[in-house]
Amino acid sequence: MENVSVPTDRVGFIGLGAIGEPMARQVLQHGHALVVHNRSADKMQALVSEGAVGAGSVRELAAQVDIVLTCVTDGAAMESVVFGPEGVLAARRAGQVVVDLST
């Protein structure tokens, strides 16, 4: 297997609920530039006040980061976040990594 170098400077996190917010906070606390998005914008505020950048849409987030982490409620939400018209794939580029952390 070939070793692949993945840039981790810019990380995006989508889904800041009871599980996602603490996970996103760990990314931020470990020194990564973090862009966050949540369908309820008020859930982004705590992380933004700690240094994250809030994105107005999933597409906006995906356009700014090298790695996209998701932690959303169900399969339908995941499908929308990734494959929807304003989803991650609408802003994709070579080398970008998407990781689903949903339960």
PyMOL commands that set and color helices and strands:
alter all, ss='L'
color gray80, all
select helices_A, chain A and resi 20-29+41-49+58-64+75-83+88-91
alter helices_A, ss='H'
color red, helices_A
select strands_A, chain A and resi 10-14+33-37+53-54+67-70+97-100
alter strands_A, ss='S'
color yellow, strands_A
deselect
rebuild
show_as cartoon
